[in-house]
Amino acid sequence: MSFIQFDLERWQSTWENRVRINMAESGVHPLSIRELLDMSGSTWEALADQRLGYDQSDGTPELRETIASLYAGATADSVITTVGSSEANFIVCWTLVEPGDHVAILTPTYMQTHGLVQNLGASVSEFWLQGSDGWEPDPEDIKRAIAPGTKLVVVTNPNNPTGHVLSERARNCIVDQVAAVGAWLLADEVYQGAELNGKTTPSLWGSYDRTIVVSGLSKAYGLPGLRIGWTVSPAAFKIELFRRHDYTVIGPSPASDYLARLALVNRDKVLARTRRILNTNYPLLETWLQEFGDVFAWQRPECGAICFARYHASISALDVAERVRVEQNILLEPGDHFSMPQHLRFGYGNERAELEDALGILRGPLRKIFG
């Protein structure tokens, strides 16, 4: 069986730390350890006293209890702490998916699970967010994709790359169809908390008894370097996930576990910082996009430091992104990495001065590229 490469991560892993400005990122510029300690009222001494041995491999009870408190009815026995939400997605798919299974995925999306389940031998059906309908999915498309015999359904909400938050109607339609066919529901909620309007997206946890939620600190919390993610699942299913987790990374760093607890205990302060950045920076990006007249078409993102724009030109997004990288030393995310050609995902979570710099640099070259 041929291996499906994760093109988005190949692109970012290769270039994100080698360019002058990274606008391919989907989170806000990260907190420093000093900023997190100051925000939480903790001290350098408390961090320095963390012993660097093997931590509890599914996360310390204190961290798991803190995570569980975010989900009504969950307990520490429902939670596994993982190395980022990517490991969380991986162990869920590894646990559930076998050769010949069918998986339905809400698309466009971060394509990790899309490629992963195919590499595990499953077939995939997509049900699409419709740009012509405010990025809402079509109910008939949901029913077509989530057919009888479907093993797993994957939903990223809030969505990457569109920044859309599903309506209650769409969420209910998806959950009802998942329940009707008896599939598992994997809800990737890593952008929850980064809503521009300050209203936290309701979790799909508790909507159905075969729901698994994945989240983490990389996006809404601005702490990707901690590499802390988690799964929340029925306690019996957690045991199966834990068995797979033993084969991956054993457990998180004690320092990361400690800092993650500080971030979650002080989540209101951390998320307020994120929302300030988004609401300060987005108008700058929107004004810049408007300068191009009818070249770009987009919808205001509801969540996340991402704006997904369609452009009206024949050049491929892969070519646009490569030219910008080579000639301007700035990284953009081509829509092809989400199976959406003729789109670009603009990250706008940079420090404001850096974002202003990047947009100023790109103004002329993109006018030239798009004619």
C-alpha positions as CSV (number, residue, x, y, z in Angstrom):
1,M,0.0,0.0,0.0
2,S,1.4,3.4,-1.0
3,F,2.0,5.9,1.9
4,I,-0.1,9.1,1.9
5,Q,2.2,12.0,2.8
6,F,0.9,14.7,5.1
7,D,1.6,17.6,2.7
8,L,0.7,20.4,5.0
9,E,3.1,19.3,7.7
10,R,5.8,18.5,5.2
11,W,5.5,22.1,4.0
12,Q,5.5,23.7,7.5
13,S,8.0,21.3,9.0
14,T,10.5,22.1,6.2
15,W,10.1,25.9,6.1
16,E,8.3,27.4,9.1
17,N,11.6,28.0,11.1
18,R,13.6,29.0,8.0
19,V,11.6,31.9,6.7
20,R,11.7,35.5,7.8
21,I,8.0,35.6,8.6
22,N,5.6,32.7,9.0
23,M,2.0,33.4,8.0
24,A,1.2,29.7,7.6
25,E,0.6,29.3,11.3
26,S,-2.9,28.9,12.6
27,G,-2.4,30.0,16.2
28,V,-1.4,33.3,17.9
29,H,2.3,34.1,18.6
30,P,3.2,32.0,21.6
31,L,3.6,33.0,25.2
32,S,7.0,32.8,26.8
33,I,7.6,30.9,30.0
34,R,8.1,34.2,31.7
35,E,4.8,35.5,30.5
36,L,2.9,32.4,31.6
37,L,4.6,32.4,35.0
38,D,3.7,36.1,35.5
39,M,0.2,35.6,34.3
40,S,-0.3,32.7,36.8
41,G,1.5,34.2,39.7
42,S,3.9,31.3,39.8
43,T,7.7,31.6,40.2
44,W,10.9,30.5,38.4
45,E,11.8,28.6,41.5
46,A,8.6,26.5,41.4
47,L,9.4,25.6,37.8
48,A,13.0,24.9,38.5
49,D,12.0,22.5,41.3
50,Q,10.2,20.2,38.8
51,R,12.1,16.9,38.7
52,L,12.8,15.7,35.2
53,G,12.0,12.0,35.7
54,Y,9.3,10.0,34.1
55,D,5.9,11.6,34.8
56,Q,2.6,9.7,35.1
57,S,2.4,8.6,31.5
58,D,-1.3,9.6,30.9
59,G,-0.7,12.9,32.7
60,T,-0.6,13.7,36.4
61,P,-3.9,13.3,38.2
62,E,-3.9,17.1,38.9
63,L,-3.6,17.9,35.1
64,R,-6.2,15.3,34.1
65,E,-8.6,16.5,36.8
66,T,-8.2,20.1,35.5
67,I,-8.8,19.0,31.9
68,A,-11.8,16.9,32.9
69,S,-13.3,19.9,34.7
70,L,-13.8,21.6,31.3
71,Y,-16.2,18.8,30.1
72,A,-19.4,18.2,32.0
73,G,-19.6,14.7,33.4
74,A,-15.9,13.8,32.6
75,T,-13.5,12.6,35.2
76,A,-9.7,12.2,35.3
77,D,-10.4,8.5,34.3
78,S,-11.8,9.9,31.0
79,V,-8.6,11.8,30.1
80,I,-5.2,11.0,28.6
81,T,-2.6,13.7,28.3
82,T,-0.8,13.4,25.0
83,V,2.1,15.0,23.2
84,G,0.0,17.6,21.3
85,S,-3.4,17.0,19.8
86,S,-1.7,15.3,16.9
87,E,-0.7,12.3,19.1
88,A,-4.3,12.3,20.5
89,N,-5.7,12.0,16.9
90,F,-3.2,9.4,16.1
91,I,-4.0,7.0,19.0
92,V,-7.7,7.4,18.5
93,C,-7.4,6.5,14.8
94,W,-5.0,3.7,15.6
95,T,-7.4,2.3,18.2
96,L,-10.5,2.4,16.0
97,V,-9.5,2.0,12.4
98,E,-8.8,-1.3,10.6
99,P,-8.2,-2.2,7.0
100,G,-11.5,-2.1,5.1
101,D,-13.2,0.3,7.5
102,H,-15.1,3.4,6.3
103,V,-14.4,6.9,7.8
104,A,-16.4,10.1,7.1
105,I,-14.6,13.4,7.5
106,L,-15.8,17.0,7.6
107,T,-13.8,18.8,5.0
108,P,-11.9,21.1,4.4
109,T,-9.9,20.2,7.4
110,Y,-6.4,19.8,8.8
111,M,-5.6,16.7,6.9
112,Q,-3.9,14.6,9.5
113,T,-6.7,12.2,10.1
114,H,-7.7,12.1,6.4
115,G,-4.3,10.7,5.5
116,L,-3.8,8.7,8.6
117,V,-6.9,6.6,8.3
118,Q,-6.1,5.8,4.7
119,N,-2.6,4.7,5.7
120,L,-4.4,2.4,8.2
121,G,-6.4,0.9,5.3
122,A,-9.7,2.7,5.6
123,S,-11.7,4.4,2.8
124,V,-12.8,8.0,3.3
125,S,-15.9,9.9,2.3
126,E,-16.0,13.7,2.8
127,F,-18.9,15.9,3.6
128,W,-18.0,19.5,2.8
129,L,-18.4,22.9,4.3
130,Q,-20.0,25.0,1.6
131,G,-18.5,28.4,1.0
132,S,-21.6,29.4,-0.8
133,D,-23.6,28.7,2.4
134,G,-21.5,30.5,5.0
135,W,-19.3,27.3,5.4
136,E,-22.2,25.2,6.7
137,P,-22.5,21.6,5.5
138,D,-25.4,20.4,3.5
139,P,-27.6,17.9,5.5
140,E,-28.0,15.7,2.5
141,D,-24.2,15.6,2.1
142,I,-23.9,14.6,5.8
143,K,-26.3,11.7,5.3
144,R,-24.6,10.5,2.1
145,A,-21.1,10.5,3.7
146,I,-22.1,9.0,7.1
147,A,-23.6,5.9,5.6
148,P,-24.5,2.6,7.4
149,G,-21.3,0.7,8.2
150,T,-19.3,3.9,8.9
151,K,-16.8,3.2,11.7
152,L,-15.6,6.7,12.5
153,V,-16.7,10.3,11.8
154,V,-14.2,13.1,12.2
155,V,-15.3,16.7,12.8
156,T,-13.0,19.7,13.5
157,N,-15.0,22.4,15.2
158,P,-14.1,25.3,15.2
159,N,-12.8,24.6,11.8
160,N,-9.4,24.8,10.3
161,P,-8.9,26.3,7.6
162,T,-12.1,28.3,7.4
163,G,-12.4,29.6,11.0
164,H,-16.0,28.6,10.9
165,V,-18.1,27.5,13.9
166,L,-20.8,25.0,13.1
167,S,-24.4,26.1,13.8
168,E,-26.4,24.2,16.3
169,R,-28.5,22.8,13.5
170,A,-25.4,21.5,11.7
171,R,-24.0,20.0,14.9
172,N,-27.3,18.2,15.7
173,C,-27.6,16.9,12.1
174,I,-24.1,15.4,12.3
175,V,-24.6,13.9,15.7
176,D,-28.0,12.4,14.8
177,Q,-26.6,10.8,11.7
178,V,-23.5,9.4,13.6
179,A,-25.9,7.9,16.2
180,A,-28.2,6.5,13.5
181,V,-25.3,4.4,12.0
182,G,-23.6,3.6,15.3
183,A,-20.3,5.2,14.4
184,W,-17.7,6.8,16.7
185,L,-17.4,10.5,16.7
186,L,-14.0,12.2,16.9
187,A,-14.4,15.9,17.7
188,D,-11.2,17.8,17.2
189,E,-11.8,21.0,19.3
190,V,-8.3,22.4,19.5
191,Y,-9.4,25.9,18.4
192,Q,-12.1,26.1,21.0
193,G,-11.5,29.3,23.1
194,A,-10.1,31.4,20.2
195,E,-13.5,32.8,19.1
196,L,-13.3,36.4,18.1
197,N,-16.7,37.2,19.7
198,G,-15.6,35.8,23.1
199,K,-18.3,33.1,23.1
200,T,-16.8,29.7,23.6
201,T,-17.9,27.1,21.1
202,P,-20.0,24.3,22.7
203,S,-18.1,21.1,23.0
204,L,-19.5,18.0,21.3
205,W,-18.7,16.1,24.5
206,G,-21.9,14.7,26.0
207,S,-23.8,14.9,22.8
208,Y,-23.5,11.1,22.1
209,D,-22.2,8.2,24.1
210,R,-19.5,7.3,21.5
211,T,-17.9,10.7,21.4
212,I,-14.2,11.3,21.8
213,V,-12.9,14.9,22.1
214,V,-9.4,15.9,21.2
215,S,-7.9,19.2,22.2
216,G,-4.8,20.8,23.4
217,L,-2.8,24.0,24.2
218,S,-1.3,24.7,20.8
219,K,-3.8,27.0,19.2
220,A,-6.3,28.8,21.4
221,Y,-3.8,28.9,24.3
222,G,-0.7,30.0,22.3
223,L,1.5,27.3,23.9
224,P,2.4,24.9,21.0
225,G,5.9,24.4,22.5
226,L,4.6,22.7,25.6
227,R,3.3,19.8,23.3
228,I,0.3,19.2,25.5
229,G,-2.9,17.7,24.1
230,W,-5.5,15.4,25.4
231,T,-8.3,13.0,24.7
232,V,-11.6,12.9,26.6
233,S,-13.5,9.7,26.1
234,P,-15.7,7.1,27.9
235,A,-13.6,5.6,30.7
236,A,-13.7,2.1,29.2
237,F,-12.4,3.5,25.8
238,K,-9.7,5.4,27.6
239,I,-8.2,2.1,28.6
240,E,-7.9,1.1,24.9
241,L,-6.3,4.5,24.1
242,F,-3.9,4.1,27.0
243,R,-2.7,0.8,25.6
244,R,-1.8,2.4,22.3
245,H,-0.3,5.4,24.1
246,D,2.2,3.0,25.7
247,Y,3.7,2.4,22.2
248,T,4.1,6.1,21.2
249,V,5.8,8.6,23.5
250,I,5.3,7.1,27.0
251,G,4.2,10.5,28.5
252,P,4.6,14.2,28.6
253,S,7.5,16.1,30.1
254,P,7.0,17.0,33.8
255,A,7.9,20.6,33.0
256,S,5.2,20.7,30.3
257,D,2.7,19.0,32.6
258,Y,3.4,21.7,35.3
259,L,3.1,24.6,32.9
260,A,0.0,23.1,31.3
261,R,-1.7,23.1,34.7
262,L,-0.8,26.8,35.2
263,A,-2.3,27.6,31.8
264,L,-5.5,25.8,32.4
265,V,-6.0,27.1,35.9
266,N,-5.5,30.6,34.4
267,R,-7.3,29.9,31.2
268,D,-9.5,33.0,31.3
269,K,-6.4,35.2,31.3
270,V,-4.7,33.1,28.6
271,L,-7.7,33.1,26.3
272,A,-8.4,36.8,26.8
273,R,-4.8,37.4,25.5
274,T,-5.6,35.3,22.4
275,R,-8.8,37.1,21.7
276,R,-7.1,40.5,22.1
277,I,-4.5,39.5,19.5
278,L,-7.2,38.2,17.1
279,N,-9.4,41.2,17.4
280,T,-6.5,43.6,17.1
281,N,-5.0,41.9,14.0
282,Y,-7.9,40.8,12.0
283,P,-9.0,44.3,10.9
284,L,-5.5,44.9,9.6
285,L,-5.7,41.8,7.4
286,E,-9.2,42.5,6.3
287,T,-8.3,46.0,5.2
288,W,-5.3,44.6,3.3
289,L,-7.4,42.0,1.5
290,Q,-9.9,44.7,0.5
291,E,-7.1,46.6,-1.2
292,F,-7.0,43.9,-3.9
293,G,-10.5,44.7,-5.1
294,D,-12.3,41.6,-6.4
295,V,-9.1,39.4,-6.4
296,F,-10.0,37.8,-3.1
297,A,-13.3,36.5,-1.7
298,W,-13.5,35.4,1.9
299,Q,-15.8,35.2,4.9
300,R,-14.9,36.7,8.2
301,P,-13.5,34.0,10.4
302,E,-15.3,33.3,13.6
303,C,-12.5,31.6,15.4
304,G,-8.7,31.1,15.2
305,A,-5.9,33.2,13.7
306,I,-6.8,32.1,10.1
307,C,-8.5,33.6,7.2
308,F,-9.3,31.4,4.2
309,A,-9.5,33.4,1.0
310,R,-10.4,32.3,-2.5
311,Y,-8.7,34.2,-5.3
312,H,-9.7,34.8,-8.9
313,A,-6.6,33.9,-11.0
314,S,-5.4,30.8,-12.9
315,I,-2.1,30.3,-11.0
316,S,-2.1,27.5,-8.5
317,A,-1.9,28.2,-4.8
318,L,1.1,25.9,-4.6
319,D,2.9,28.1,-7.1
320,V,1.8,31.3,-5.3
321,A,3.1,30.0,-1.9
322,E,6.4,28.8,-3.4
323,R,7.1,32.1,-5.2
324,V,6.3,34.1,-2.0
325,R,8.6,31.8,0.0
326,V,11.5,32.0,-2.4
327,E,11.2,35.7,-3.4
328,Q,9.9,37.3,-0.2
329,N,11.0,34.8,2.5
330,I,7.4,34.6,3.9
331,L,5.5,31.4,4.4
332,L,1.8,31.1,3.3
333,E,-0.4,28.0,3.4
334,P,-1.8,27.0,0.0
335,G,-5.3,25.7,-0.2
336,D,-4.2,22.6,-2.0
337,H,-3.1,21.3,1.4
338,F,-6.8,21.2,2.3
339,S,-8.0,19.9,-1.1
340,M,-9.1,23.4,-1.9
341,P,-7.2,24.8,-4.9
342,Q,-7.3,28.5,-5.7
343,H,-7.3,29.3,-2.0
344,L,-4.8,30.7,0.5
345,R,-4.9,30.4,4.2
346,F,-3.5,33.6,5.8
347,G,-2.4,33.3,9.4
348,Y,-2.7,36.6,11.3
349,G,-1.8,35.7,14.8
350,N,1.7,37.2,14.5
351,E,2.9,40.0,16.6
352,R,1.3,43.1,15.2
353,A,4.5,44.8,13.9
354,E,5.5,41.6,12.2
355,L,2.1,41.2,10.6
356,E,2.2,44.8,9.3
357,D,5.7,44.1,8.0
358,A,4.6,41.0,6.1
359,L,1.5,42.6,4.6
360,G,3.5,45.5,3.4
361,I,6.1,43.3,1.8
362,L,3.4,41.1,0.1
363,R,1.3,43.9,-1.3
364,G,3.3,44.5,-4.4
365,P,4.4,41.0,-5.2
366,L,0.9,39.6,-4.9
367,R,-0.5,42.3,-7.2
368,K,2.1,41.3,-9.7
369,I,1.3,37.5,-9.3
370,F,-2.4,38.0,-9.7
371,G,-2.1,40.5,-12.5
